[in-house]
Amino acid sequence: MKLNNFLLAQAMAFLISVPPESKLAKLFSFCLATKTRKNFSGTEIMKLTYELMEKPSNLPYWTQDVMGLDLDYSNEEWKALGDMGVKDADEFMATLWQELEDLNF
């Protein structure tokens, strides 16, 4: 199997395993709602996202940074952010990490 086929199959299988009402699914929905400028590289996005993994309490700042990547805050982004229901960033991320550990993947 080609590497790209394997990576796509692995990503799809992972996403199928995520319960739709989980915090993890809501975070993914937010990520899918965001857009970037054409000159913003995947490496820069990875760095920005990895910083969230290192300091989960920065979730509110991270969401604003990600929403602003295309210099436009769309209705879809605001809706996805609201659907996440974040009241406490540390609690949200702790639940997300537990959901990730509980996945049977």
Summary of the structure (lengths in Angstrom):
residues: 105
radius of gyration: 14.4
end to end distance: 19.9
largest distance: 43.4
contacts: 250
relative contact order: 0.17
helix: 74%
strand: 0%
